[in-house]
Amino acid sequence: MALTKVLITVKTYPTLSEKYDELVCTAGFREDGSWIRIFPVPFRKLDYENRYEKWQWIEIDLVKNTSDFRPESYRPANLDKEIRILNKVNTKGDWGIRRNITLRNVYTNLSDLITEAKDAEKGVSLAVLKPTKVIDFIWEQCEREWNKKKLEIVFANQAQGSLFNVEETKQFFKVVNKVPYKFSYVFTTEDNIQRTLMIEDWELGMLYWNCLFKAKGNELEACKKVREKFFDYMCKERDLHFFMGTTKQFHNVAPNPFIIIGTFYPPKIGYQQLKLF
């Protein structure tokens, strides 16, 4: 089958899966600028040469994910098949190339986006949203560990077909640490409704662990450092946009099915400069 070329712009923080052990939701743009979701991807179990980064073009054999009604959802035709890693899109020229791809269709009103998500024909589940005002970036504690039952299933899956029992498997198969906080943006769009939406982003999760290490285990200091980048830097010094995505479970039932699955934060430029891109 013909390979699909995708620019990866979204990688969510890994979650546990009883079937695939660990899963990462990946999304990005086709060459025509349309969104595509690639799921499931057991990312950390891929061969190293297949582990793509954000802002890399890849070529992958995809088929429609028939278990997911959302129009942008596809899955790898064969998880064991090679993923072709191509060039990485750089940030030269005030992120000009990235802007050209990312900002072709930008929503500025979240109510309108939700309406299109609920529309039976459109069913939009991935989008770029430009907030009118970002009011705050907050965090709250959540479960500190993964669900024990699901975790045991993951270890049991890993032990199958190996020379080790479950307890021995735990020593060499390391599940990604669970971030013990939920981070959220508080913002408005053109509908003037203040909303608080959680952000699930690999970049944020890894930043938390790096900051925690530098803070010598002080979680409050680590959270403050995360806020410095995602609020003080991205909101005040950069031109912040949200990558929005719905969850399959809540797409048709939640009043607002969207969460923030990533950020796009190019340098601020004037209108005259923007016309050049």
DRENZAKOL-958110 format. One line per 2 residues: number of its first residue (from 1); their letters; for each residue x, y, z of N, C-alpha, C, CB. Coordinates in pm, whole numbers, plus 50000, padded with zeros to 5 digits. Glycine has a CB too. Layout:
BEGIN
NUM> a> X/Y/Z/X/Y/Z/X/Y/Z/X/Y/Z ~ ...
! end
This chain:
BEGIN
1> ma> 50083/49880/50000/50000/50000/50000/50087/50125/50000/49906/50000/50122 ~ 50032/50235/49948/50105/50361/49947/50124/50412/50089/50031/50465/49862
3> lt> 50242/50464/50115/50271/50516/50248/50210/50655/50262/50422/50521/50274 ~ 50171/50688/50384/50117/50820/50415/50227/50905/50476/49996/50810/50510
5> kv> 50245/51025/50424/50346/51117/50476/50280/51208/50579/50412/51200/50362 ~ 50336/51211/50700/50278/51286/50811/50386/51368/50881/50208/51191/50911
7> li> 50354/51494/50909/50441/51577/50993/50391/51564/51137/50442/51728/50945 ~ 50470/51503/51223/50430/51480/51361/50437/51610/51440/50519/51372/51427
9> tv> 50324/51652/51496/50321/51773/51579/50270/51746/51720/50234/51878/51513 ~ 50214/51628/51742/50156/51595/51873/50202/51456/51917/50002/51602/51868
11> kt> 50254/51449/52037/50279/51321/52104/50235/51338/52249/50433/51277/52094 ~ 50132/51265/52288/50084/51277/52425/50169/51192/52519/49935/51235/52434
13> yp> 50161/51223/52648/50237/51147/52747/50183/51004/52749/50226/51214/52889 ~ 50271/50903/52761/50227/50764/52755/50124/50729/52864/50346/50672/52768
15> tl> 50031/50642/52826/49934/50585/52921/49943/50434/52914/49790/50634/52890 ~ 49897/50367/53020/49901/50221/53023/49788/50164/52940/49891/50170/53167
17> se> 49815/50050/52878/49716/49979/52798/49725/49830/52828/49737/50006/52646 ~ 49611/49768/52858/49612/49624/52886/49647/49543/52761/49476/49580/52939
19> ky> 49622/49600/52644/49650/49529/52519/49789/49557/52466/49547/49565/52414 ~ 49831/49686/52472/49958/49725/52412/50064/49766/52515/49936/49839/52316
21> de> 50034/49753/52642/50124/49788/52753/50132/49940/52772/50265/49732/52728 ~ 50191/50011/52677/50197/50157/52684/50155/50215/52550/50339/50206/52722
23> lv> 50080/50323/52555/50033/50384/52431/50060/50533/52430/49884/50357/52411 ~ 50089/50584/52312/50106/50727/52289/50012/50766/52175/50255/50764/52256
25> ct> 49935/50872/52196/49851/50925/52088/49936/51021/52006/49723/50996/52143 ~ 49948/50993/51879/50027/51074/51787/49935/51140/51687/50134/50989/51715
27> ag> 49962/51265/51656/49883/51334/51554/49972/51430/51478/49764/51410/51618 ~ 49926/51470/51361/50003/51563/51281/49929/51601/51154/50138/51503/51246
29> fr> 50004/51655/51060/49945/51706/50937/49993/51625/50816/49979/51854/50918 ~ 49899/51598/50725/49938/51547/50594/49997/51662/50513/49815/51483/50520
31> ed> 50046/51629/50394/50106/51732/50310/50005/51837/50266/50171/51668/50188 ~ 49876/51800/50259/49773/51898/50218/49723/51983/50334/49657/51826/50155
33> gs> 49782/51964/50453/49745/52043/50569/49633/51986/50653/49706/52177/50526 ~ 49577/51872/50613/49470/51810/50691/49528/51732/50809/49385/51718/50603
35> wi> 49449/51727/50916/49491/51656/51037/49476/51505/51020/49408/51704/51158 ~ 49562/51431/51093/49549/51286/51100/49595/51240/51238/49630/51217/50987
37> ri> 49521/51145/51293/49556/51086/51424/49606/50944/51399/49431/51085/51522 ~ 49719/50908/51463/49774/50774/51449/49766/50706/51585/49923/50778/51397
39> fp> 49679/50605/51594/49656/50539/51723/49600/50399/51698/49559/50623/51812 ~ 49651/50297/51764/49747/50299/51874/49893/50293/51827/49720/50183/51968
41> vp> 49981/50351/51907/50125/50342/51883/50194/50311/52016/50181/50474/51819 ~ 50244/50188/52035/50322/50157/52155/50463/50215/52139/50328/50002/52181
43> fr> 50475/50344/52153/50592/50418/52106/50723/50368/52165/50576/50564/52137 ~ 50728/50347/52296/50856/50310/52358/50897/50167/52327/50847/50329/52508
45> kl> 50807/50089/52264/50842/49954/52224/50884/49947/52077/50724/49861/52248 ~ 50877/50060/52008/50926/50064/51871/51078/50050/51869/50882/50194/51801
47> dy> 51130/49995/51760/51274/49995/51742/51323/50139/51741/51314/49922/51610 ~ 51447/50158/51790/51497/50295/51804/51495/50371/51672/51639/50292/51859
49> en> 51523/50302/51560/51525/50372/51432/51385/50414/51388/51588/50284/51326 ~ 51280/50363/51455/51143/50400/51422/51083/50502/51518/51057/50276/51420
51> ry> 51161/50547/51615/51108/50640/51715/51119/50784/51664/51183/50623/51851 ~ 51011/50832/51611/51008/50965/51551/50994/51073/51658/50894/50975/51451
53> ek> 51038/51194/51622/51028/51309/51711/50919/51403/51660/51163/51383/51720 ~ 50880/51497/51745/50789/51602/51700/50860/51687/51595/50742/51690/51820
55> wq> 50781/51731/51498/50826/51813/51387/50915/51737/51289/50900/51934/51440 ~ 50901/51604/51288/50965/51522/51186/50859/51472/51088/51041/51404/51250
57> wi> 50894/51473/50960/50812/51406/50861/50841/51256/50868/50838/51462/50718 ~ 50736/51177/50864/50753/51032/50857/50668/50977/50744/50715/50964/50993
59> ei> 50701/50859/50698/50616/50785/50605/50580/50654/50671/50688/50762/50469 ~ 50450/50624/50675/50402/50508/50748/50282/50449/50675/50365/50546/50893
61> dl> 50270/50319/50681/50158/50249/50619/50039/50256/50715/50195/50100/50585 ~ 49936/50332/50677/49821/50353/50764/49693/50301/50699/49806/50502/50797
63> vk> 49600/50257/50784/49465/50221/50740/49367/50289/50834/49444/50065/50739 ~ 49245/50309/50789/49144/50372/50873/49122/50287/50997/49011/50392/50795
65> nt> 49116/50352/51112/49088/50284/51238/48938/50262/51249/49143/50365/51360 ~ 48893/50143/51215/48749/50116/51210/48685/50108/51348/48723/49987/51136
67> sd> 48767/50101/51452/48711/50100/51587/48694/50241/51643/48801/50019/51679 ~ 48728/50342/51563/48719/50482/51605/48640/50558/51499/48863/50545/51625
69> fr> 48525/50614/51538/48437/50683/51444/48489/50820/51400/48301/50699/51505 ~ 48586/50874/51469/48635/51007/51437/48708/51005/51302/48729/51060/51549
71> pe> 48675/51099/51213/48724/51091/51075/48876/51098/51061/48664/51200/50995 ~ 48945/51161/51155/49091/51176/51142/49169/51055/51193/49135/51300/51217
73> sy> 49099/50955/51248/49167/50846/51317/49209/50732/51224/49078/50792/51425 ~ 49339/50706/51224/49397/50596/51148/49487/50515/51241/49478/50649/51024
75> rp> 49524/50398/51196/49614/50313/51275/49721/50255/51183/49535/50198/51347 ~ 49837/50220/51241/49940/50154/51159/49887/50022/51105/50070/50132/51240
77> an> 49910/49996/50977/49866/49870/50918/49941/49753/50978/49886/49872/50767 ~ 50067/49777/51017/50149/49672/51078/50248/49738/51171/50222/49586/50970
79> ld> 50233/49715/51301/50320/49779/51399/50464/49732/51390/50268/49754/51538 ~ 50485/49617/51328/50621/49563/51314/50692/49614/51189/50618/49412/51313
81> ke> 50619/49685/51104/50676/49732/50979/50753/49862/51002/50566/49752/50873 ~ 50857/49881/50923/50943/49998/50940/50868/50128/50913/51063/49988/50847
83> ir> 50896/50228/50998/50848/50364/50978/50964/50443/50917/50797/50429/51113 ~ 50941/50508/50805/51047/50585/50741/51056/50723/50805/51023/50598/50589
85> il> 51169/50751/50868/51192/50881/50931/51256/50973/50828/51281/50869/51059 ~ 51192/51085/50801/51241/51178/50700/51300/51302/50767/51127/51218/50603
87> nk> 51294/51416/50702/51357/51537/50753/51278/51599/50868/51373/51638/50642 ~ 51347/51677/50948/51284/51751/51056/51266/51896/51012/51370/51744/51187
89> vn> 51148/51951/51040/51118/52089/51002/51179/52183/51105/50963/52113/50990 ~ 51270/52269/51062/51342/52355/51154/51262/52481/51189/51477/52395/51095
91> tk> 51323/52566/51270/51255/52688/51317/51313/52814/51252/51266/52700/51470 ~ 51383/52798/51143/51442/52915/51076/51335/53011/51027/51531/52870/50959
93> gd> 51375/53136/51013/51283/53236/50960/51159/53255/51044/51243/53199/50822 ~ 51179/53268/51177/51065/53285/51269/50963/53173/51256/50997/53420/51243
95> wg> 51014/53051/51239/50930/52932/51229/50843/52936/51103/50841/52917/51353 ~ 50895/52996/50996/50814/53018/50876/50754/52892/50818/50896/53085/50773
97> ir> 50833/52785/50802/50781/52661/50743/50677/52599/50834/50896/52561/50717 ~ 50704/52599/50962/50608/52542/51058/50477/52622/51056/50667/52541/51202
99> rn> 50487/52753/51045/50365/52836/51039/50283/52801/50915/50402/52986/51037 ~ 50349/52787/50801/50278/52759/50677/50196/52632/50686/50376/52749/50563
101> it> 50247/52534/50756/50178/52406/50768/50071/52412/50877/50278/52293/50798 ~ 50106/52470/50989/50022/52462/51109/49906/52560/51109/50106/52487/51230
103> lr> 49925/52678/51053/49826/52785/51070/49735/52803/50948/49896/52914/51099 ~ 49715/52698/50870/49626/52708/50754/49480/52719/50795/49646/52588/50663
105> nv> 49445/52654/50905/49305/52657/50952/49305/52670/51103/49227/52528/50907 ~ 49287/52793/51150/49295/52821/51293/49158/52865/51345/49401/52929/51322
107> yt> 49112/52800/51451/48987/52840/51516/49019/52944/51622/48915/52717/51579 ~ 48928/53041/51636/48943/53143/51739/48824/53145/51834/48960/53280/51675
109> nl> 48729/53055/51812/48608/53047/51894/48585/52901/51930/48483/53108/51820 ~ 48604/52866/52057/48593/52726/52097/48449/52676/52085/48643/52708/52239
111> sd> 48351/52761/52105/48212/52719/52088/48185/52673/51946/48116/52834/52125 ~ 48241/52745/51848/48227/52703/51708/48294/52569/51684/48286/52809/51615
113> li> 48410/52550/51743/48481/52423/51726/48402/52308/51785/48620/52431/51791 ~ 48343/52328/51902/48262/52224/51965/48141/52190/51878/48216/52269/52106
115> te> 48080/52293/51819/47966/52270/51730/48006/52182/51612/47909/52403/51680 ~ 48124/52207/51555/48170/52127/51442/48206/51985/51485/48291/52193/51376
117> ak> 48249/51970/51609/48277/51835/51660/48149/51753/51672/48348/51843/51796 ~ 48041/51820/51710/47912/51752/51730/47837/51732/51598/47826/51831/51826
119> da> 47878/51801/51494/47812/51789/51365/47837/51650/51306/47862/51898/51269 ~ 47730/51581/51268/47742/51443/51222/47827/51431/51097/47605/51384/51196
121> ek> 47825/51533/51011/47901/51527/50887/48047/51568/50908/47837/51616/50783 ~ 48070/51672/50987/48207/51720/51006/48282/51637/51111/48206/51868/51047
123> gv> 48226/51627/51230/48286/51545/51336/48430/51581/51368/48281/51403/51297 ~ 48464/51710/51362/48602/51753/51384/48652/51707/51521/48613/51906/51372
125> sl> 48770/51645/51523/48824/51598/51651/48968/51642/51673/48815/51447/51659 ~ 49026/51712/51577/49160/51768/51590/49158/51908/51530/49268/51677/51519
127> av> 49225/52003/51597/49221/52140/51546/49330/52225/51611/49083/52203/51571 ~ 49358/52338/51548/49444/52441/51606/49353/52551/51658/49548/52497/51501
129> lk> 49373/52592/51782/49291/52696/51845/49381/52809/51894/49208/52638/51962 ~ 49343/52931/51859/49414/53049/51908/49331/53112/52021/49439/53153/51793
131> pt> 49378/53106/52145/49301/53167/52254/49306/53319/52245/49356/53121/52390 ~ 49197/53382/52288/49193/53528/52294/49279/53579/52409/49049/53578/52308
133> kv> 49265/53513/52523/49342/53552/52642/49371/53428/52726/49266/53658/52725 ~ 49497/53410/52763/49534/53303/52855/49545/53366/52994/49669/53234/52812
135> id> 49458/53324/53082/49447/53386/53214/49544/53325/53315/49305/53372/53266 ~ 49561/53194/53307/49644/53128/53408/49687/52990/53359/49568/53116/53543
137> fi> 49784/52936/53429/49829/52798/53408/49839/52736/53547/49969/52791/53330 ~ 49759/52633/53573/49744/52580/53707/49775/52431/53711/49603/52606/53759
139> we> 49790/52380/53831/49810/52237/53848/49738/52189/53974/49960/52203/53856 ~ 49705/52062/53973/49643/51999/54089/49693/51855/54100/49488/52003/54079
141> qc> 49698/51806/54221/49745/51669/54242/49643/51570/54188/49772/51643/54391 ~ 49695/51457/54140/49609/51347/54095/49671/51217/54146/49594/51346/53939
143> er> 49623/51103/54097/49677/50976/54143/49828/50971/54116/49605/50858/54072 ~ 49902/50926/54213/50047/50927/54201/50102/50802/54132/50109/50941/54338
145> ew> 50023/50698/54129/50069/50573/54069/49966/50524/53969/50093/50465/54178 ~ 50011/50440/53877/49919/50377/53782/49827/50280/53852/49997/50306/53673
147> nk> 49713/50253/53791/49619/50155/53844/49690/50020/53861/49496/50141/53750 ~ 49686/49966/53983/49763/49844/54014/49718/49725/53931/49750/49811/54162
149> kk> 49587/49712/53910/49535/49599/53832/49586/49606/53689/49382/49597/53834 ~ 49577/49724/53629/49623/49740/53492/49774/49720/53482/49585/49879/53438
151> le> 49847/49767/53585/49992/49753/53586/50033/49606/53590/50051/49828/53705 ~ 49963/49526/53670/49994/49384/53678/49968/49313/53545/49912/49317/53788
153> iv> 49864/49356/53475/49835/49298/53343/49947/49331/53245/49701/49351/53289 ~ 49999/49454/53252/50109/49494/53166/50231/49407/53191/50144/49641/53187
155> fa> 50266/49386/53318/50382/49302/53350/50360/49157/53310/50414/49311/53499 ~ 50238/49109/53326/50206/48972/53284/50222/48956/53133/50063/48934/53328
157> nq> 50178/49058/53058/50194/49055/52913/50340/49048/52874/50129/49177/52849 ~ 50423/49126/52944/50566/49128/52914/50632/48995/52946/50634/49241/52991
159> aq> 50583/48928/53048/50644/48801/53091/50609/48686/52997/50599/48767/53233 ~ 50498/48698/52926/50456/48591/52835/50559/48571/52725/50318/48623/52775
161> gs> 50597/48449/52703/50690/48416/52597/50835/48447/52630/50653/48488/52475 ~ 50863/48495/52753/51000/48523/52793/51048/48415/52890/51011/48664/52857
163> lf> 51173/48426/52930/51230/48330/53024/51210/48373/53169/51379/48312/52997 ~ 51137/48482/53189/51125/48539/53323/50981/48533/53372/51174/48684/53324
165> nv> 50966/48527/53505/50832/48536/53561/50797/48683/53580/50822/48459/53696 ~ 50676/48710/53631/50629/48847/53642/50718/48932/53731/50487/48850/53695
167> ee> 50760/48878/53845/50843/48956/53938/50977/48988/53876/50862/48879/54069 ~ 51035/48894/53802/51163/48919/53737/51147/49021/53624/51223/48789/53684
169> tk> 51034/49013/53555/51007/49107/53446/51006/49250/53495/50875/49073/53379 ~ 50954/49273/53615/50946/49408/53670/51083/49473/53684/50878/49404/53805
171> qf> 51188/49391/53692/51321/49445/53713/51382/49504/53587/51412/49337/53767 ~ 51339/49454/53469/51400/49506/53347/51302/49582/53257/51460/49393/53269
173> fk> 51170/49562/53276/51074/49640/53198/51022/49754/53286/50956/49549/53146 ~ 51066/49873/53257/51032/49989/53337/50917/50067/53273/51155/50080/53356
175> vv> 50804/50069/53341/50691/50148/53294/50721/50295/53317/50559/50106/53367 ~ 50679/50378/53224/50702/50521/53238/50637/50571/53368/50646/50598/53116
177> nk> 50705/50660/53436/50651/50715/53561/50525/50795/53535/50756/50803/53631 ~ 50430/50785/53625/50307/50862/53613/50329/51001/53672/50190/50791/53684
179> vp> 50296/51104/53597/50306/51240/53648/50197/51260/53753/50293/51346/53531 ~ 50233/51298/53876/50133/51306/53984/50054/51436/53988/50202/51287/54115
181> yk> 50057/51512/53879/49983/51638/53873/49913/51649/53738/50076/51758/53896 ~ 49798/51718/53739/49730/51755/53616/49753/51904/53595/49576/51722/53622
183> fs> 49802/51938/53478/49830/52077/53444/49723/52127/53347/49972/52093/53382 ~ 49677/52250/53367/49568/52304/53286/49590/52451/53253/49434/52286/53358
185> yv> 49539/52491/53137/49532/52632/53101/49393/52686/53135/49563/52653/52951 ~ 49389/52811/53184/49265/52885/53203/49265/52995/53098/49252/52944/53351
187> ft> 49162/52997/53012/49168/53088/52898/49028/53121/52847/49252/53026/52785 ~ 49022/53218/52758/48899/53251/52686/48928/53251/52536/48841/53389/52732
189> te> 48822/53236/52457/48831/53256/52312/48728/53363/52275/48806/53122/52233 ~ 48696/53376/52146/48607/53484/52103/48464/53469/52156/48603/53489/51953
191> dn> 48428/53353/52212/48295/53338/52271/48287/53397/52412/48256/53190/52275 ~ 48401/53446/52464/48408/53510/52596/48373/53417/52711/48317/53630/52600
193> iq> 48384/53287/52691/48361/53189/52797/48495/53150/52858/48285/53063/52744 ~ 48508/53163/52989/48632/53121/53054/48629/52970/53077/48652/53197/53189
195> rt> 48733/52904/53031/48740/52759/53043/48873/52718/53105/48721/52691/52906 ~ 48872/52602/53169/48992/52541/53223/49007/52405/53157/48987/52529/53379
197> lm> 49111/52388/53076/49131/52262/53003/49268/52204/53034/49116/52284/52853 ~ 49267/52073/53060/49390/52001/53089/49474/51988/52963/49358/51863/53148
199> ie> 49605/51985/52981/49697/51964/52871/49769/51831/52892/49797/52081/52859 ~ 49765/51745/52791/49834/51617/52794/49937/51618/52684/49734/51497/52776
201> dw> 50062/51640/52721/50167/51658/52622/50294/51591/52674/50192/51809/52592 ~ 50358/51514/52588/50483/51446/52625/50586/51549/52671/50538/51363/52506
203> el> 50594/51660/52599/50691/51764/52631/50672/51815/52774/50680/51881/52533 ~ 50547/51835/52814/50519/51884/52949/50556/51780/53053/50371/51922/52963
205> gm> 50520/51653/53029/50551/51548/53124/50700/51533/53147/50495/51417/53077 ~ 50777/51533/53038/50922/51519/53052/50983/51643/53117/50986/51495/52916
207> ly> 50927/51761/53088/50976/51882/53153/50957/51873/53304/50904/52006/53098 ~ 50842/51820/53347/50817/51807/53492/50926/51721/53557/50677/51746/53518
209> wn> 50956/51606/53497/51055/51516/53558/51194/51579/53558/51059/51382/53484 ~ 51230/51650/53452/51359/51718/53448/51367/51827/53555/51382/51778/53309
211> cl> 51258/51902/53570/51256/52008/53672/51259/51950/53812/51131/52097/53655 ~ 51192/51836/53831/51192/51772/53962/51332/51727/54000/51095/51652/53964
213> fk> 51406/51676/53902/51544/51634/53927/51629/51754/53967/51603/51565/53803 ~ 51617/51863/53892/51696/51982/53921/51657/52045/54054/51680/52085/53809
215> ak> 51528/52027/54093/51480/52082/54220/51504/51986/54336/51331/52114/54211 ~ 51577/51879/54310/51613/51780/54412/51489/51723/54482/51707/51842/54515
217> gn> 51386/51696/54402/51267/51630/54455/51160/51724/54508/51306/51539/54562 ~ 51180/51853/54499/51081/51949/54547/50973/51965/54441/51148/52087/54581
219> el> 50856/51906/54464/50751/51905/54362/50693/52043/54336/50641/51811/54404 ~ 50680/52124/54439/50627/52260/54421/50718/52340/54331/50611/52330/54556
221> ea> 50848/52332/54353/50943/52404/54269/50939/52352/54126/51084/52393/54326 ~ 50923/52221/54110/50915/52163/53976/50793/52215/53902/50912/52010/53984
223> ck> 50679/52221/53969/50556/52271/53906/50569/52419/53870/50436/52252/54000 ~ 50636/52495/53954/50658/52637/53924/50744/52654/53800/50722/52708/54044
225> kv> 50843/52566/53784/50931/52573/53668/50855/52537/53541/51050/52479/53687 ~ 50766/52438/53550/50682/52404/53435/50597/52524/53397/50591/52281/53467
227> re> 50541/52591/53497/50458/52709/53471/50540/52820/53404/50396/52761/53601 ~ 50666/52833/53443/50750/52937/53383/50759/52921/53233/50891/52934/53444
229> kf> 50769/52795/53186/50778/52775/53042/50642/52785/52975/50841/52640/53011 ~ 50541/52716/53031/50412/52707/52962/50324/52830/52981/50339/52586/53011
231> fd> 50357/52917/53077/50279/53039/53095/50367/53163/53073/50215/53043/53235 ~ 50469/53179/53157/50551/53300/53148/50617/53312/53011/50657/53300/53257
233> ym> 50670/53202/52959/50740/53207/52831/50643/53197/52713/50843/53096/52823 ~ 50564/53090/52708/50479/53067/52591/50371/53174/52574/50413/52932/52602
235> ck> 50313/53220/52685/50202/53316/52676/50249/53459/52663/50114/53303/52797 ~ 50355/53493/52733/50397/53633/52738/50500/53669/52632/50451/53664/52874
237> er> 50583/53573/52595/50692/53602/52502/50670/53543/52363/50820/53551/52558 ~ 50578/53448/52350/50557/53380/52223/50411/53394/52177/50595/53232/52234
239> dl> 50384/53347/52057/50250/53352/51999/50184/53215/52017/50256/53393/51846 ~ 50119/53196/52130/50074/53064/52171/49945/53021/52100/50052/53062/52320
241> hf> 49947/52899/52048/49830/52831/51994/49819/52695/52063/49839/52816/51838 ~ 49696/52644/52069/49673/52511/52126/49644/52410/52016/49558/52515/52226
243> fm> 49704/52292/52028/49659/52178/51950/49549/52110/52032/49779/52079/51917 ~ 49429/52102/51974/49313/52051/52045/49275/51912/51992/49194/52148/52031
245> gt> 49230/51826/52083/49185/51695/52041/49073/51646/52131/49301/51595/52043 ~ 48980/51570/52073/48874/51511/52154/48917/51373/52201/48741/51503/52075
247> tk> 48853/51326/52305/48870/51187/52346/48753/51108/52288/48876/51173/52503 ~ 48783/50990/52239/48681/50908/52175/48563/50883/52271/48741/50773/52129
249> qf> 48592/50856/52398/48489/50823/52495/48388/50936/52513/48552/50790/52628 ~ 48436/51061/52508/48349/51175/52540/48312/51261/52420/48416/51261/52643
251> hn> 48355/51220/52301/48335/51305/52184/48188/51344/52164/48386/51234/52059 ~ 48100/51249/52175/47958/51275/52148/47873/51302/52272/47900/51159/52075
253> va> 47932/51293/52390/47851/51304/52511/47888/51422/52601/47861/51178/52590 ~ 48014/51464/52599/48056/51573/52687/48018/51708/52627/48208/51566/52712
255> pn> 47977/51804/52710/47949/51939/52658/48068/51998/52583/47910/52032/52773 ~ 48188/51974/52637/48311/52012/52567/48402/51889/52564/48383/52135/52636
257> pf> 48413/51821/52450/48491/51698/52445/48641/51719/52424/48439/51611/52335 ~ 48685/51845/52415/48823/51873/52379/48914/51885/52503/48831/52001/52298
259> ii> 49038/51842/52483/49147/51873/52575/49260/51932/52491/49195/51746/52656 ~ 49359/51989/52557/49475/52043/52487/49579/51931/52477/49533/52170/52560
261> ig> 49616/51894/52357/49708/51782/52339/49848/51829/52299/49655/51687/52234 ~ 49867/51958/52286/49998/52011/52254/49992/52161/52236/50053/51945/52129
263> tf> 50108/52221/52221/50117/52366/52203/50202/52399/52082/50175/52433/52329 ~ 50171/52514/52021/50249/52568/51911/50279/52712/51948/50173/52557/51772
265> yp> 50408/52746/51961/50443/52876/52017/50557/52942/51939/50482/52861/52164 ~ 50530/52983/51816/50631/53054/51737/50656/53194/51794/50587/53064/51590
267> pk> 50761/53260/51746/50787/53398/51790/50672/53490/51749/50920/53449/51732 ~ 50652/53594/51826/50554/53695/51789/50610/53776/51673/50518/53786/51910
269> ig> 50527/53794/51569/50569/53877/51457/50454/53969/51418/50614/53790/51336 ~ 50487/54079/51353/50386/54176/51314/50305/54129/51193/50450/54308/51284
271> yq> 50198/54199/51166/50108/54163/51056/50181/54167/50921/49988/54258/51053 ~ 50264/54268/50898/50334/54279/50772/50427/54161/50749/50411/54408/50766
273> ql> 50495/54118/50857/50580/54001/50846/50500/53878/50817/50660/53982/50971 ~ 50384/53865/50883/50300/53746/50869/50255/53728/50725/50178/53754/50962
275> kl> 50231/53839/50653/50184/53830/50515/50291/53768/50424/50145/53968/50463 ~ 50417/53769/50468/50524/53715/50386/50526/53564/50386/50656/53768/50432
277> f> 50460/53499/50485/50467/53353/50497/50359/53290/50411/50451/53309/50643
! end
